Amino acid sequence: MRNILIIARKEMKSYLNSVSTYIVFVIFLLISGWFFSTLMFKAGKAELRQLFTILHVVYLFFIPALTMGMIAKEKANKTIELLATLPIKLKAIVWGKFIASVGLVAMILLFTLVHLLTIAIIGENVDYGAILCGYLGLLIVGAAYCAIGIFASTLQSNQIMAFIIGFAISLFFFVLQYIIVLIPNSIADVFQYLGFDYHLQNFLKGVIDTRDLIYLGSIIAGFMLLAEFILKLNNRMQER
Protein backbone atom coordinates (compact mmCIF):
# COMPACT_ATOMS: atom_id res chain seq x y z
CA MET A 1 0.00 0.00 0.00
CA ARG A 2 2.87 2.35 0.78
CA ASN A 3 4.34 1.94 -2.71
CA ILE A 4 0.92 2.58 -4.28
CA LEU A 5 0.58 5.87 -2.40
CA ILE A 6 4.14 6.91 -3.29
CA ILE A 7 3.47 6.34 -7.00
CA ALA A 8 0.10 8.10 -6.71
CA ARG A 9 1.71 11.18 -5.14
CA LYS A 10 4.49 11.20 -7.72
CA GLU A 11 1.99 10.91 -10.58
CA MET A 12 -0.24 13.65 -9.14
CA LYS A 13 2.75 15.96 -8.76
CA SER A 14 3.87 15.23 -12.32
CA TYR A 15 0.44 15.98 -13.77
CA LEU A 16 -0.02 19.14 -11.72
CA ASN A 17 3.31 20.40 -13.06
CA SER A 18 2.17 19.83 -16.65
CA VAL A 19 0.62 22.65 -18.68
CA SER A 20 -1.49 20.16 -20.68
CA THR A 21 -3.27 19.09 -17.49
CA TYR A 22 -4.41 22.63 -16.82
CA ILE A 23 -5.53 23.03 -20.43
CA VAL A 24 -7.75 19.97 -20.06
CA PHE A 25 -9.03 21.27 -16.70
CA VAL A 26 -9.87 24.69 -18.15
CA ILE A 27 -11.72 23.16 -21.11
CA PHE A 28 -13.70 20.91 -18.74
CA LEU A 29 -14.64 23.85 -16.49
CA LEU A 30 -15.56 26.09 -19.42
CA ILE A 31 -17.89 23.42 -20.80
CA SER A 32 -19.51 22.78 -17.40
CA GLY A 33 -19.81 26.52 -16.73
CA TRP A 34 -21.41 27.19 -20.12
CA PHE A 35 -24.00 24.44 -19.73
CA PHE A 36 -24.74 25.42 -16.13
CA SER A 37 -25.31 29.06 -17.03
CA THR A 38 -27.48 28.01 -19.98
CA LEU A 39 -29.65 25.79 -17.78
CA MET A 40 -29.77 28.35 -14.99
CA PHE A 41 -30.46 31.60 -16.82
CA LYS A 42 -32.04 30.52 -20.12
CA ALA A 43 -33.95 27.39 -19.13
CA GLY A 44 -34.61 28.70 -15.61
CA LYS A 45 -33.67 25.47 -13.86
CA ALA A 46 -31.83 25.86 -10.55
CA GLU A 47 -30.63 22.26 -10.27
CA LEU A 48 -27.59 20.19 -11.17
CA ARG A 49 -29.07 16.91 -12.40
CA GLN A 50 -29.01 17.88 -16.09
CA LEU A 51 -25.52 19.30 -15.69
CA PHE A 52 -24.34 16.02 -14.17
CA THR A 53 -25.78 14.16 -17.18
CA ILE A 54 -23.85 16.49 -19.50
CA LEU A 55 -20.65 16.02 -17.48
CA HIS A 56 -21.04 12.28 -18.02
CA VAL A 57 -20.80 12.95 -21.77
CA VAL A 58 -17.75 15.17 -21.22
CA TYR A 59 -16.11 12.29 -19.33
CA LEU A 60 -15.91 10.37 -22.62
CA PHE A 61 -13.27 12.82 -23.85
CA PHE A 62 -11.87 14.22 -20.59
CA ILE A 63 -10.88 11.01 -18.82
CA PRO A 64 -9.24 9.22 -21.80
CA ALA A 65 -7.24 12.42 -22.36
CA LEU A 66 -6.27 12.42 -18.69
CA THR A 67 -5.22 8.77 -18.55
CA MET A 68 -3.78 8.20 -22.03
CA GLY A 69 -0.23 8.89 -20.89
CA MET A 70 -0.34 7.12 -17.52
CA ILE A 71 1.35 3.96 -18.81
CA ALA A 72 1.87 4.76 -22.51
CA LYS A 73 4.26 7.57 -21.62
CA GLU A 74 6.30 5.22 -19.44
CA LYS A 75 6.45 2.68 -22.27
CA ALA A 76 7.45 5.29 -24.86
CA ASN A 77 10.23 6.63 -22.60
CA LYS A 78 11.35 3.07 -21.72
CA THR A 79 10.94 3.91 -18.01
CA ILE A 80 8.42 1.11 -17.47
CA GLU A 81 11.27 -1.40 -17.82
CA LEU A 82 13.20 0.50 -15.17
CA LEU A 83 10.22 0.47 -12.82
CA ALA A 84 9.86 -3.26 -13.38
CA THR A 85 13.42 -3.82 -12.11
CA LEU A 86 12.75 -1.95 -8.87
CA PRO A 87 11.40 -3.72 -5.76
CA ILE A 88 7.93 -2.48 -6.70
CA LYS A 89 5.20 -4.80 -7.91
CA LEU A 90 3.51 -3.96 -11.19
CA LYS A 91 0.26 -4.04 -9.24
CA ALA A 92 1.48 -1.06 -7.20
CA ILE A 93 2.35 0.86 -10.37
CA VAL A 94 -1.07 0.27 -11.92
CA TRP A 95 -3.06 1.09 -8.79
CA GLY A 96 -0.88 4.07 -7.94
CA LYS A 97 -1.59 5.61 -11.32
CA PHE A 98 -5.27 4.76 -10.96
CA ILE A 99 -5.50 6.55 -7.60
CA ALA A 100 -3.74 9.56 -9.11
CA SER A 101 -6.19 9.71 -12.02
CA VAL A 102 -9.20 9.43 -9.71
CA GLY A 103 -7.66 12.15 -7.56
CA LEU A 104 -7.50 14.44 -10.60
CA VAL A 105 -11.15 13.69 -11.42
CA ALA A 106 -12.11 14.47 -7.82
CA MET A 107 -10.13 17.71 -8.01
CA ILE A 108 -11.93 18.90 -11.15
CA LEU A 109 -15.29 18.00 -9.59
CA LEU A 110 -14.42 20.13 -6.57
CA PHE A 111 -14.11 23.16 -8.84
CA THR A 112 -17.69 22.60 -10.02
CA LEU A 113 -18.91 23.12 -6.45
CA VAL A 114 -19.14 26.79 -7.39
CA HIS A 115 -22.32 25.78 -9.26
CA LEU A 116 -23.71 24.26 -6.06
CA LEU A 117 -22.88 27.49 -4.22
CA THR A 118 -24.75 29.47 -6.87
CA ILE A 119 -27.83 27.25 -6.48
CA ALA A 120 -27.62 27.50 -2.69
CA ILE A 121 -27.72 31.31 -2.96
CA ILE A 122 -30.46 31.81 -5.56
CA GLY A 123 -32.29 28.47 -5.65
CA GLU A 124 -35.29 27.28 -3.66
CA ASN A 125 -36.01 23.89 -2.08
CA VAL A 126 -32.59 22.58 -3.06
CA ASP A 127 -32.25 18.81 -2.55
CA TYR A 128 -28.71 18.70 -1.20
CA GLY A 129 -28.90 14.95 -0.56
CA ALA A 130 -29.58 14.18 -4.22
CA ILE A 131 -26.83 16.61 -5.30
CA LEU A 132 -24.26 14.97 -3.02
CA CYS A 133 -25.34 11.54 -4.28
CA GLY A 134 -24.94 12.88 -7.82
CA TYR A 135 -21.38 13.95 -7.08
CA LEU A 136 -20.66 10.54 -5.54
CA GLY A 137 -22.06 8.85 -8.65
CA LEU A 138 -19.96 11.05 -10.94
CA LEU A 139 -16.84 10.21 -8.94
CA ILE A 140 -17.48 6.45 -9.00
CA VAL A 141 -18.40 6.42 -12.70
CA GLY A 142 -15.33 8.59 -13.31
CA ALA A 143 -13.23 6.00 -11.48
CA ALA A 144 -14.62 3.30 -13.79
CA TYR A 145 -13.64 5.36 -16.84
CA CYS A 146 -10.18 5.91 -15.27
CA ALA A 147 -9.72 2.14 -14.96
CA ILE A 148 -10.66 1.78 -18.63
CA GLY A 149 -8.21 4.55 -19.54
CA ILE A 150 -5.39 2.95 -17.54
CA PHE A 151 -6.04 -0.37 -19.28
CA ALA A 152 -6.00 1.33 -22.70
CA SER A 153 -2.74 3.04 -21.78
CA THR A 154 -1.08 -0.33 -21.13
CA LEU A 155 -1.90 -1.49 -24.66
CA GLN A 156 0.01 1.24 -26.47
CA SER A 157 3.15 3.34 -26.21
CA ASN A 158 1.48 5.92 -28.46
CA GLN A 159 -0.65 8.23 -26.32
CA ILE A 160 -3.01 9.15 -29.16
CA MET A 161 -3.75 5.50 -29.83
CA ALA A 162 -4.25 4.96 -26.09
CA PHE A 163 -6.75 7.84 -26.11
CA ILE A 164 -8.64 6.35 -29.06
CA ILE A 165 -8.83 2.88 -27.46
CA GLY A 166 -9.89 4.33 -24.10
CA PHE A 167 -12.51 6.50 -25.80
CA ALA A 168 -13.87 3.57 -27.83
CA ILE A 169 -14.28 1.29 -24.79
CA SER A 170 -15.80 4.11 -22.74
CA LEU A 171 -18.17 4.95 -25.58
CA PHE A 172 -19.34 1.34 -25.67
CA PHE A 173 -20.47 1.46 -22.03
CA PHE A 174 -22.06 4.86 -22.62
CA VAL A 175 -24.08 4.15 -25.78
CA LEU A 176 -25.70 0.98 -24.40
CA GLN A 177 -28.52 3.17 -23.10
CA TYR A 178 -29.31 4.31 -26.65
CA ILE A 179 -29.27 0.96 -28.43
CA ILE A 180 -31.69 -0.82 -26.09
CA VAL A 181 -34.54 -0.13 -28.54
CA LEU A 182 -32.67 -2.22 -31.12
CA ILE A 183 -32.23 -5.19 -28.78
CA PRO A 184 -34.82 -7.95 -28.17
CA ASN A 185 -36.82 -7.38 -24.98
CA SER A 186 -35.61 -10.69 -23.57
CA ILE A 187 -32.07 -9.35 -23.16
CA ALA A 188 -32.71 -5.60 -23.11
CA ASP A 189 -32.53 -5.47 -19.31
CA VAL A 190 -29.07 -7.05 -19.39
CA PHE A 191 -27.73 -4.44 -21.80
CA GLN A 192 -29.38 -1.66 -19.81
CA TYR A 193 -27.67 -2.90 -16.65
CA LEU A 194 -24.29 -2.91 -18.39
CA GLY A 195 -24.61 0.76 -19.36
CA PHE A 196 -22.92 3.25 -17.03
CA ASP A 197 -25.66 5.86 -17.40
CA TYR A 198 -28.27 3.51 -15.97
CA HIS A 199 -26.31 3.32 -12.71
CA LEU A 200 -25.44 7.02 -12.69
CA GLN A 201 -29.11 7.99 -13.01
CA ASN A 202 -29.85 6.14 -9.77
CA PHE A 203 -27.26 8.29 -7.99
CA LEU A 204 -28.72 11.43 -9.55
CA LYS A 205 -32.10 10.49 -8.06
CA GLY A 206 -30.46 10.41 -4.63
CA VAL A 207 -30.46 6.62 -4.45
CA ILE A 208 -27.35 4.69 -3.38
CA ASP A 209 -27.99 1.10 -4.48
CA THR A 210 -25.50 -1.64 -3.58
CA ARG A 211 -26.09 -3.18 -7.03
CA ASP A 212 -24.71 -0.03 -8.65
CA LEU A 213 -21.71 -0.02 -6.31
CA ILE A 214 -21.00 -3.72 -6.95
CA TYR A 215 -21.27 -3.37 -10.73
CA LEU A 216 -19.08 -0.27 -11.02
CA GLY A 217 -16.63 -1.72 -8.50
CA SER A 218 -16.44 -4.88 -10.61
CA ILE A 219 -15.72 -2.82 -13.73
CA ILE A 220 -12.91 -1.01 -11.92
CA ALA A 221 -11.38 -4.21 -10.54
CA GLY A 222 -11.76 -6.02 -13.86
CA PHE A 223 -10.02 -3.43 -16.00
CA MET A 224 -7.31 -2.89 -13.40
CA LEU A 225 -6.59 -6.63 -13.34
CA LEU A 226 -6.45 -6.60 -17.14
CA ALA A 227 -4.02 -3.66 -17.04
CA GLU A 228 -1.82 -5.52 -14.56
CA PHE A 229 -1.95 -8.65 -16.72
CA ILE A 230 -0.90 -6.72 -19.85
CA LEU A 231 2.05 -5.15 -18.03
CA LYS A 232 3.17 -8.53 -16.71
CA LEU A 233 2.83 -10.05 -20.18
CA ASN A 234 4.89 -7.23 -21.73
CA ASN A 235 7.50 -7.60 -19.01
CA ARG A 236 7.85 -11.34 -19.68
CA MET A 237 8.19 -10.72 -23.41
CA GLN A 238 10.93 -8.18 -22.69
CA GLU A 239 12.83 -10.74 -20.60
CA ARG A 240 12.93 -13.28 -23.47
C-alpha positions in Angstrom: 0.0 0.0 0.0 2.9 2.4 0.8 4.3 1.9 -2.7 0.9 2.6 -4.3 0.6 5.9 -2.4 4.1 6.9 -3.3 3.5 6.3 -7.0 0.1 8.1 -6.7 1.7 11.2 -5.1 4.5 11.2 -7.7 2.0 10.9 -10.6 -0.2 13.6 -9.1 2.7 16.0 -8.8 3.9 15.2 -12.3 0.4 16.0 -13.8 0.0 19.1 -11.7 3.3 20.4 -13.1 2.2 19.8 -16.7 0.6 22.6 -18.7 -1.5 20.2 -20.7 -3.3 19.1 -17.5 -4.4 22.6 -16.8 -5.5 23.0 -20.4 -7.8 20.0 -20.1 -9.0 21.3 -16.7 -9.9 24.7 -18.1 -11.7 23.2 -21.1 -13.7 20.9 -18.7 -14.6 23.8 -16.5 -15.6 26.1 -19.4 -17.9 23.4 -20.8 -19.5 22.8 -17.4 -19.8 26.5 -16.7 -21.4 27.2 -20.1 -24.0 24.4 -19.7 -24.7 25.4 -16.1 -25.3 29.1 -17.0 -27.5 28.0 -20.0 -29.7 25.8 -17.8 -29.8 28.3 -15.0 -30.5 31.6 -16.8 -32.0 30.5 -20.1 -33.9 27.4 -19.1 -34.6 28.7 -15.6 -33.7 25.5 -13.9 -31.8 25.9 -10.5 -30.6 22.3 -10.3 -27.6 20.2 -11.2 -29.1 16.9 -12.4 -29.0 17.9 -16.1 -25.5 19.3 -15.7 -24.3 16.0 -14.2 -25.8 14.2 -17.2 -23.8 16.5 -19.5 -20.6 16.0 -17.5 -21.0 12.3 -18.0 -20.8 13.0 -21.8 -17.8 15.2 -21.2 -16.1 12.3 -19.3 -15.9 10.4 -22.6 -13.3 12.8 -23.8 -11.9 14.2 -20.6 -10.9 11.0 -18.8 -9.2 9.2 -21.8 -7.2 12.4 -22.4 -6.3 12.4 -18.7 -5.2 8.8 -18.5 -3.8 8.2 -22.0 -0.2 8.9 -20.9 -0.3 7.1 -17.5 1.4 4.0 -18.8 1.9 4.8 -22.5 4.3 7.6 -21.6 6.3 5.2 -19.4 6.4 2.7 -22.3 7.4 5.3 -24.9 10.2 6.6 -22.6 11.4 3.1 -21.7 10.9 3.9 -18.0 8.4 1.1 -17.5 11.3 -1.4 -17.8 13.2 0.5 -15.2 10.2 0.5 -12.8 9.9 -3.3 -13.4 13.4 -3.8 -12.1 12.8 -2.0 -8.9 11.4 -3.7 -5.8 7.9 -2.5 -6.7 5.2 -4.8 -7.9 3.5 -4.0 -11.2 0.3 -4.0 -9.2 1.5 -1.1 -7.2 2.3 0.9 -10.4 -1.1 0.3 -11.9 -3.1 1.1 -8.8 -0.9 4.1 -7.9 -1.6 5.6 -11.3 -5.3 4.8 -11.0 -5.5 6.6 -7.6 -3.7 9.6 -9.1 -6.2 9.7 -12.0 -9.2 9.4 -9.7 -7.7 12.2 -7.6 -7.5 14.4 -10.6 -11.1 13.7 -11.4 -12.1 14.5 -7.8 -10.1 17.7 -8.0 -11.9 18.9 -11.2 -15.3 18.0 -9.6 -14.4 20.1 -6.6 -14.1 23.2 -8.8 -17.7 22.6 -10.0 -18.9 23.1 -6.4 -19.1 26.8 -7.4 -22.3 25.8 -9.3 -23.7 24.3 -6.1 -22.9 27.5 -4.2 -24.8 29.5 -6.9 -27.8 27.3 -6.5 -27.6 27.5 -2.7 -27.7 31.3 -3.0 -30.5 31.8 -5.6 -32.3 28.5 -5.7 -35.3 27.3 -3.7 -36.0 23.9 -2.1 -32.6 22.6 -3.1 -32.3 18.8 -2.6 -28.7 18.7 -1.2 -28.9 15.0 -0.6 -29.6 14.2 -4.2 -26.8 16.6 -5.3 -24.3 15.0 -3.0 -25.3 11.5 -4.3 -24.9 12.9 -7.8 -21.4 14.0 -7.1 -20.7 10.5 -5.5 -22.1 8.9 -8.6 -20.0 11.0 -10.9 -16.8 10.2 -8.9 -17.5 6.4 -9.0 -18.4 6.4 -12.7 -15.3 8.6 -13.3 -13.2 6.0 -11.5 -14.6 3.3 -13.8 -13.6 5.4 -16.8 -10.2 5.9 -15.3 -9.7 2.1 -15.0 -10.7 1.8 -18.6 -8.2 4.6 -19.5 -5.4 3.0 -17.5 -6.0 -0.4 -19.3 -6.0 1.3 -22.7 -2.7 3.0 -21.8 -1.1 -0.3 -21.1 -1.9 -1.5 -24.7 0.0 1.2 -26.5 3.1 3.3 -26.2 1.5 5.9 -28.5 -0.6 8.2 -26.3 -3.0 9.1 -29.2 -3.7 5.5 -29.8 -4.2 5.0 -26.1 -6.8 7.8 -26.1 -8.6 6.3 -29.1 -8.8 2.9 -27.5 -9.9 4.3 -24.1 -12.5 6.5 -25.8 -13.9 3.6 -27.8 -14.3 1.3 -24.8 -15.8 4.1 -22.7 -18.2 4.9 -25.6 -19.3 1.3 -25.7 -20.5 1.5 -22.0 -22.1 4.9 -22.6 -24.1 4.1 -25.8 -25.7 1.0 -24.4 -28.5 3.2 -23.1 -29.3 4.3 -26.6 -29.3 1.0 -28.4 -31.7 -0.8 -26.1 -34.5 -0.1 -28.5 -32.7 -2.2 -31.1 -32.2 -5.2 -28.8 -34.8 -8.0 -28.2 -36.8 -7.4 -25.0 -35.6 -10.7 -23.6 -32.1 -9.4 -23.2 -32.7 -5.6 -23.1 -32.5 -5.5 -19.3 -29.1 -7.0 -19.4 -27.7 -4.4 -21.8 -29.4 -1.7 -19.8 -27.7 -2.9 -16.6 -24.3 -2.9 -18.4 -24.6 0.8 -19.4 -22.9 3.2 -17.0 -25.7 5.9 -17.4 -28.3 3.5 -16.0 -26.3 3.3 -12.7 -25.4 7.0 -12.7 -29.1 8.0 -13.0 -29.8 6.1 -9.8 -27.3 8.3 -8.0 -28.7 11.4 -9.6 -32.1 10.5 -8.1 -30.5 10.4 -4.6 -30.5 6.6 -4.4 -27.4 4.7 -3.4 -28.0 1.1 -4.5 -25.5 -1.6 -3.6 -26.1 -3.2 -7.0 -24.7 0.0 -8.7 -21.7 0.0 -6.3 -21.0 -3.7 -6.9 -21.3 -3.4 -10.7 -19.1 -0.3 -11.0 -16.6 -1.7 -8.5 -16.4 -4.9 -10.6 -15.7 -2.8 -13.7 -12.9 -1.0 -11.9 -11.4 -4.2 -10.5 -11.8 -6.0 -13.9 -10.0 -3.4 -16.0 -7.3 -2.9 -13.4 -6.6 -6.6 -13.3 -6.5 -6.6 -17.1 -4.0 -3.7 -17.0 -1.8 -5.5 -14.6 -2.0 -8.7 -16.7 -0.9 -6.7 -19.8 2.0 -5.2 -18.0 3.2 -8.5 -16.7 2.8 -10.1 -20.2 4.9 -7.2 -21.7 7.5 -7.6 -19.0 7.8 -11.3 -19.7 8.2 -10.7 -23.4 10.9 -8.2 -22.7 12.8 -10.7 -20.6 12.9 -13.3 -23.5 
